[in-house]
Amino acid sequence: MRKLLWITAAAAAATVLSTTAFAAENKKVEVDGSSFEIPGEYADLITVKTDDGGMLVSLYETASVEAAKDSGNTGAGWLCGISKISEPDLKELRSGGMDGMEVFAEDNDTYLIYNSPTDVRFVRATPEENEEGLKQYGDLCEWAYENVRSEILANNPRLEEEVYTNTNLDMHLAKAAYQPGTNFEVRSLAFEGKDLPAVDAQDHLEDLAENFVFSMADEEEAPDGEYIVLAFPDDNTRYDFFEGSDLIREVITDDDGEEYVNLYIGSAKEMDEDDTPYTVMSDWVEDILEGKSDD
């Protein structure tokens, strides 16, 4: 019996050694003074490209790349890419919308962006390969989205986390803040019957554009009560900032006069219970009433 136990234990040890010996190693990817690791289980499934069409680094699903190599589809299998831009370039991008682009880090007024496809880049040679292959592609996309940015941030202490959202409201705020000549209006019941001077609105616009994040509030209802309007007449769009609330109503009017309504919730990046988009608009209204300039 003792001999049998020894043989069994030895066999188990050999199995552990064999598993360890053949376990795939993580693959380290360098990115602009930082890095992230592709897990060993995914290392052979992902192709890494550097200096790829403006990206510092891009990741592709290898099977899709191989399946599309004879078709000339150079974007097949793309999972994500990391790019770096200057602050002026970021302001320009934000003014026009950033579909598939998410700012996640800042270092000395330069920004790292996580880029991801807005359509599926999955490719297989035959329909029989689609089901299993699509699951693999989805798993790789999910891993990349959940891990690449956080590891880059963790592996470079100079980087600071930064976030800008990419809603229609963000785009309008950025245009007003960064593109001279953008047509916008502030409207308030407090202005009725008053001859008001023009004031410099830059600080208020930058406060809204840079210090808040916005997301859709599909489950919420617009509150009753007073609100301050920030309107963009050239786009037939206005935003209603509700008193005592962090909700903002977007109203878009089409050429036939029909209105389309969305609701956003605005949150300060640095939490302060008194700091809401409405308080910024309220301060702006006060400055207009008092004829104050930001200068």
C-alpha positions as CSV (number, residue, x, y, z in Angstrom):
1,M,0.0,0.0,0.0
2,R,2.8,2.4,0.9
3,K,4.5,1.7,-2.5
4,L,1.2,2.4,-4.3
5,L,0.8,5.7,-2.6
6,W,4.3,6.8,-3.5
7,I,3.7,5.9,-7.2
8,T,0.4,7.8,-7.2
9,A,2.1,10.9,-5.6
10,A,4.9,10.8,-8.1
11,A,2.5,10.6,-11.0
12,A,0.6,13.6,-9.6
13,A,3.8,15.6,-9.3
14,A,4.8,14.7,-12.8
15,T,1.4,16.0,-14.0
16,V,1.9,19.3,-12.2
17,L,5.4,19.7,-13.6
18,S,4.1,18.9,-17.1
19,T,1.3,21.4,-16.8
20,T,3.7,24.1,-15.6
21,A,6.2,23.4,-18.3
22,F,3.6,23.8,-21.1
23,A,1.7,26.7,-19.6
24,A,1.7,29.7,-22.0
25,E,3.5,32.7,-20.8
26,N,2.0,36.2,-20.6
27,K,3.1,38.5,-23.4
28,K,4.2,42.0,-22.4
29,V,3.4,44.9,-24.7
30,E,5.2,48.2,-24.3
31,V,3.2,51.4,-24.8
32,D,4.8,54.8,-24.6
33,G,6.7,54.3,-21.2
34,S,4.1,51.9,-19.8
35,S,2.9,48.4,-20.6
36,F,0.2,45.8,-20.3
37,E,0.3,42.0,-20.6
38,I,-1.7,39.7,-22.8
39,P,-2.6,36.6,-20.8
40,G,-0.9,33.4,-21.8
41,E,-4.2,31.8,-22.8
42,Y,-4.7,34.6,-25.4
43,A,-1.1,35.2,-26.5
44,D,-1.3,33.1,-29.6
45,L,-4.8,34.5,-30.5
46,I,-3.8,38.1,-30.7
47,T,-1.5,39.9,-33.2
48,V,0.3,43.0,-31.9
49,K,1.1,45.8,-34.3
50,T,3.0,49.0,-33.5
51,D,2.9,52.4,-35.3
52,D,-0.3,51.2,-36.8
53,G,-2.2,53.9,-38.7
54,G,-1.6,56.5,-36.0
55,M,-1.8,54.1,-33.1
56,L,1.1,53.5,-30.7
57,V,-0.1,49.9,-30.6
58,S,-3.0,47.9,-31.9
59,L,-4.3,44.5,-31.1
60,Y,-6.0,42.2,-33.7
61,E,-7.6,38.8,-33.4
62,T,-5.1,36.6,-35.4
63,A,-7.7,34.2,-36.8
64,S,-9.7,37.1,-38.4
65,V,-6.5,38.6,-39.8
66,E,-5.6,35.2,-41.4
67,A,-9.1,34.7,-42.7
68,A,-9.1,38.1,-44.5
69,K,-5.5,38.2,-45.7
70,D,-6.5,37.4,-49.3
71,S,-9.3,40.0,-49.4
72,G,-7.3,43.1,-48.6
73,N,-9.4,43.8,-45.5
74,T,-6.6,45.4,-43.4
75,G,-9.0,46.2,-40.6
76,A,-10.2,42.6,-40.0
77,G,-9.9,41.4,-36.5
78,W,-9.1,44.8,-34.9
79,L,-9.8,44.7,-31.2
80,C,-8.4,48.0,-30.0
81,G,-5.6,50.5,-30.3
82,I,-3.9,53.1,-28.1
83,S,-3.1,56.5,-29.4
84,K,-1.7,59.7,-28.0
85,I,-2.7,63.3,-28.8
86,S,-2.0,66.8,-27.6
87,E,-4.4,69.0,-25.7
88,P,-5.2,71.2,-28.8
89,D,-5.9,68.1,-30.9
90,L,-8.1,66.7,-28.1
91,K,-10.2,69.9,-28.0
92,E,-10.7,69.7,-31.8
93,L,-11.7,66.0,-31.6
94,R,-14.2,66.6,-28.8
95,S,-15.8,69.4,-30.8
96,G,-16.7,67.0,-33.6
97,G,-17.5,63.8,-31.7
98,M,-15.3,60.9,-30.8
99,D,-17.1,57.7,-31.8
100,G,-15.0,54.7,-30.7
101,M,-12.5,56.8,-28.8
102,E,-12.2,57.1,-25.0
103,V,-9.7,59.3,-23.2
104,F,-8.3,57.4,-20.2
105,A,-5.0,59.0,-19.2
106,E,-3.2,62.3,-19.1
107,D,0.5,63.2,-18.8
108,N,1.7,66.8,-19.0
109,D,-1.1,67.9,-21.3
110,T,-0.9,64.9,-23.6
111,Y,-3.6,62.3,-23.6
112,L,-3.9,58.6,-24.2
113,I,-7.0,57.3,-26.0
114,Y,-8.4,53.8,-26.1
115,N,-9.7,53.3,-29.6
116,S,-12.1,50.5,-30.4
117,P,-14.2,49.5,-33.5
118,T,-17.7,50.8,-33.8
119,D,-18.6,47.8,-36.0
120,V,-17.7,44.1,-35.8
121,R,-14.3,43.3,-37.4
122,F,-14.7,39.5,-37.0
123,V,-14.0,37.4,-40.1
124,R,-14.0,33.7,-40.8
125,A,-13.4,31.8,-44.0
126,T,-16.5,29.5,-43.7
127,P,-19.9,29.8,-42.0
128,E,-19.1,26.7,-39.9
129,E,-16.4,28.6,-38.1
130,N,-18.6,31.6,-37.2
131,E,-20.2,30.5,-33.9
132,E,-17.1,29.4,-32.1
133,G,-15.0,32.1,-33.7
134,L,-17.4,34.9,-32.8
135,K,-17.4,33.9,-29.1
136,Q,-13.6,34.0,-29.2
137,Y,-13.6,37.4,-30.8
138,G,-16.1,38.7,-28.2
139,D,-14.0,37.3,-25.3
140,L,-10.9,39.0,-26.6
141,C,-12.7,42.3,-27.0
142,E,-14.1,42.1,-23.5
143,W,-10.6,41.2,-22.1
144,A,-9.0,44.2,-23.9
145,Y,-11.7,46.7,-22.8
146,E,-11.6,45.6,-19.2
147,N,-7.8,45.3,-18.8
148,V,-5.6,47.2,-21.2
149,R,-6.3,50.7,-19.9
150,S,-6.1,49.9,-16.3
151,E,-2.7,48.1,-16.7
152,I,-1.3,51.0,-18.7
153,L,-2.3,53.4,-15.9
154,A,-1.0,51.1,-13.2
155,N,2.4,50.6,-14.9
156,N,3.3,54.3,-15.3
157,P,3.1,56.4,-12.2
158,R,3.3,59.6,-14.2
159,L,0.0,59.0,-15.8
160,E,-3.1,60.4,-14.3
161,E,-6.5,59.0,-15.0
162,E,-8.7,61.3,-17.1
163,V,-12.2,60.8,-18.5
164,Y,-14.2,62.7,-21.1
165,T,-17.6,61.4,-22.1
166,N,-18.8,61.6,-25.7
167,T,-22.5,62.5,-25.8
168,N,-24.1,65.1,-28.1
169,L,-24.1,67.4,-25.1
170,D,-20.3,67.0,-24.7
171,M,-19.8,67.8,-28.4
172,H,-21.9,71.0,-28.2
173,L,-20.2,72.2,-25.0
174,A,-16.7,71.5,-26.6
175,K,-17.7,73.4,-29.7
176,A,-18.9,76.4,-27.7
177,A,-15.7,76.3,-25.5
178,Y,-13.1,75.7,-28.1
179,Q,-14.4,76.9,-31.5
180,P,-14.6,80.6,-31.8
181,G,-17.7,81.8,-33.6
182,T,-19.9,79.0,-32.4
183,N,-23.4,80.3,-32.1
184,F,-25.0,79.7,-28.7
185,E,-27.5,81.5,-26.4
186,V,-28.2,81.4,-22.7
187,R,-31.9,81.9,-21.9
188,S,-33.5,82.5,-18.5
189,L,-36.7,83.9,-17.1
190,A,-34.5,86.3,-15.1
191,F,-33.6,88.0,-18.4
192,E,-37.1,89.1,-19.3
193,G,-37.5,92.8,-19.8
194,K,-33.8,93.5,-19.3
195,D,-31.2,95.0,-21.7
196,L,-28.3,92.8,-21.0
197,P,-24.6,93.4,-21.9
198,A,-22.5,90.7,-23.6
199,V,-20.1,89.0,-21.2
200,D,-17.2,86.6,-21.7
201,A,-18.6,83.1,-21.1
202,Q,-15.3,81.1,-21.5
203,D,-14.8,80.1,-17.9
204,H,-18.4,78.8,-17.6
205,L,-18.2,76.9,-20.9
206,E,-14.8,75.3,-19.9
207,D,-16.2,74.4,-16.5
208,L,-19.1,72.4,-18.1
209,A,-16.9,70.9,-20.9
210,E,-14.0,69.8,-18.7
211,N,-15.2,69.2,-15.1
212,F,-18.3,67.1,-15.7
213,V,-19.2,63.7,-17.3
214,F,-22.6,63.1,-18.9
215,S,-24.5,60.0,-19.6
216,M,-28.0,59.1,-20.9
217,A,-30.7,58.9,-18.2
218,D,-33.2,56.7,-20.0
219,E,-35.0,55.6,-16.9
220,E,-35.5,59.2,-15.5
221,E,-38.2,61.7,-16.1
222,A,-37.6,65.4,-16.6
223,P,-38.4,67.3,-13.4
224,D,-41.0,70.0,-13.1
225,G,-39.9,73.5,-12.3
226,E,-37.6,76.2,-13.6
227,Y,-34.7,75.6,-15.8
228,I,-32.0,77.6,-17.7
229,V,-31.5,77.0,-21.4
230,L,-28.3,76.7,-23.3
231,A,-29.3,76.8,-27.0
232,F,-27.5,76.1,-30.2
233,P,-29.8,77.7,-32.9
234,D,-27.7,76.6,-35.9
235,D,-28.2,73.0,-34.8
236,N,-31.9,73.4,-33.8
237,T,-30.8,72.0,-30.4
238,R,-31.3,73.3,-26.8
239,Y,-30.3,72.0,-23.4
240,D,-32.5,72.6,-20.4
241,F,-30.6,72.7,-17.0
242,F,-33.1,72.0,-14.2
243,E,-33.0,73.9,-10.9
244,G,-32.1,71.6,-8.0
245,S,-31.3,68.7,-10.3
246,D,-28.4,67.1,-12.1
247,L,-30.6,66.3,-15.1
248,I,-30.4,68.0,-18.4
249,R,-33.0,67.8,-21.2
250,E,-31.9,67.8,-24.8
251,V,-34.5,69.0,-27.3
252,I,-33.7,68.6,-31.0
253,T,-36.2,70.2,-33.5
254,D,-36.3,68.8,-37.0
255,D,-37.1,70.8,-40.2
256,D,-40.8,69.9,-39.8
257,G,-40.9,71.3,-36.2
258,E,-41.1,67.9,-34.6
259,E,-39.2,67.7,-31.3
260,Y,-37.0,64.8,-30.2
261,V,-36.1,64.7,-26.5
262,N,-33.3,63.0,-24.6
263,L,-32.4,63.2,-21.0
264,Y,-28.8,63.3,-19.6
265,I,-27.4,63.2,-16.1
266,G,-24.3,65.3,-15.3
267,S,-21.8,64.3,-12.6
268,A,-18.9,66.3,-11.4
269,K,-15.5,64.6,-11.9
270,E,-14.5,65.7,-8.4
271,M,-17.5,65.1,-6.2
272,D,-19.0,68.1,-4.5
273,E,-22.7,68.0,-3.4
274,D,-23.2,71.6,-4.4
275,D,-21.4,71.3,-7.8
276,T,-23.9,70.5,-10.6
277,P,-24.3,71.6,-14.2
278,Y,-27.2,73.7,-13.0
279,T,-25.0,75.6,-10.5
280,V,-22.6,76.5,-13.3
281,M,-25.4,77.8,-15.5
282,S,-26.9,79.7,-12.5
283,D,-23.5,81.4,-11.9
284,W,-23.4,82.2,-15.6
285,V,-26.8,83.8,-15.5
286,E,-25.8,85.9,-12.4
287,D,-22.7,87.1,-14.3
288,I,-24.9,88.1,-17.2
289,L,-27.3,90.0,-15.0
290,E,-24.4,91.8,-13.3
291,G,-22.6,92.5,-16.5
292,K,-19.5,90.6,-15.3
293,S,-16.7,89.3,-17.6
294,D,-14.5,86.4,-17.0
295,D,-11.4,88.6,-17.6
